[in-house]
């Protein structure tokens, strides 16, 4: 019914891992950017990671580089965010977003590049 459906959020202890999924519903990836953003009440929305579905180039925010990994499963028309070595400050609502088809292979972590958004999945990290 909705174009992007997130899943995989939950509560984990610091140092633990989660894998978030974002499934495209009713459409297929078409050399566009897919990205994950997160937001905490009272703070600005933050770009976490992005991937170009046409070639696989990725872009990870410095705050998560080395701990989070974005990936794609073409057969399932799904993008993932693997969250590892989780910290309390990673607690947030995580949103999946999709941009339009583009020729360039680089995806930015700016929300204005993305016109389609999922409903979000909550990640809570305890001590």
C-alpha positions in Angstrom: 0.0 0.0 0.0 2.8 2.4 0.9 5.9 2.7 -1.3 8.4 2.1 1.4 8.0 -0.3 4.4 10.6 -0.3 7.2 11.1 -3.1 9.7 13.7 -4.5 12.1 13.7 -1.9 14.8 13.6 -2.8 18.5 15.4 -2.5 21.8 18.9 -3.7 22.2 21.8 -3.3 24.7 24.8 -1.1 24.0 27.3 -3.0 21.9 24.5 -5.1 20.2 23.3 -5.2 16.7 20.2 -4.8 14.6 19.4 -5.0 10.9 16.8 -2.6 9.5 15.0 -3.4 6.3 13.3 -1.1 3.8 11.2 -2.9 1.2 10.0 -1.1 -1.9 6.4 -1.9 -2.5 4.7 -1.5 -5.9 7.8 -0.3 -7.7 11.4 -1.4 -8.4 14.8 0.2 -7.9 15.7 2.2 -11.0 19.2 3.8 -10.6 18.0 5.9 -7.8 19.3 6.8 -4.3 18.1 5.0 -1.2 18.9 6.3 2.2 18.4 6.0 5.9 17.8 9.0 8.1 17.2 9.2 11.9 15.6 11.7 14.2 15.4 12.2 18.0 12.8 14.6 19.5 14.3 18.0 19.8 17.1 17.4 17.3 17.4 17.8 13.6 16.9 14.9 11.2 20.3 13.3 10.4 21.3 11.5 7.3 22.8 8.1 8.2 23.7 6.3 5.0 22.8 6.2 1.4 23.3 3.8 -1.5 23.0 4.2 -5.3 21.0 1.3 -6.6 22.4 1.7 -10.1 25.9 0.8 -9.1 26.2 0.3 -5.3 28.2 3.4 -4.3 27.6 4.1 -0.6 27.9 7.1 1.7 27.9 6.8 5.4 27.8 9.6 8.0 31.0 10.1 10.0 29.0 9.4 13.2 28.2 5.8 12.1 31.1 5.0 9.8 32.6 1.7 10.7 29.6 0.7 12.7 26.7 0.9 10.3 26.5 -0.5 6.8 23.9 0.1 4.1 23.4 -2.6 1.5 20.9 -3.7 -1.2 19.3 -6.9 -2.2 18.2 -6.5 -5.8 16.2 -9.7 -5.9 14.1 -8.6 -3.0 13.9 -4.9 -4.0 15.1 -4.1 -0.4 17.7 -2.0 1.2 19.2 -2.7 4.6 21.0 -0.9 7.4 23.2 -3.1 9.5 23.7 -1.5 12.9 26.6 -2.8 14.9 28.4 -1.7 18.1 25.3 0.3 19.0 25.6 3.2 21.4 23.0 4.9 23.5 23.2 8.0 21.2 22.1 5.8 18.3 18.6 5.7 19.8 16.2 7.3 17.3 13.4 6.8 14.9 15.0 5.5 11.7 13.4 6.4 8.3 13.9 5.0 4.9 13.8 7.4 1.9 14.0 7.1 -1.9 15.0 9.6 -4.5 14.3 9.8 -8.2 16.2 8.1 -11.0 19.5 9.9 -11.7 22.5 9.6 -13.9 25.1 10.3 -11.2 26.3 7.5 -9.0 26.8 9.5 -5.8 24.0 9.8 -3.2 24.0 12.6 -0.6 22.7 12.6 2.9 20.5 15.7 2.4 16.8 15.2 2.9 15.8 17.4 0.0 17.2 14.8 -2.4 14.5 12.3 -1.3 10.8 12.6 -2.1 9.5 9.3 -0.8 9.6 8.4 2.9 8.6 5.4 5.0 6.8 5.6 8.3 9.9 4.8 10.4 11.1 2.1 12.7 12.2 2.8 16.3 15.7 1.8 17.6 16.3 2.0 21.3 19.7 1.3 22.8 20.1 0.7 26.5 23.2 0.7 28.6 
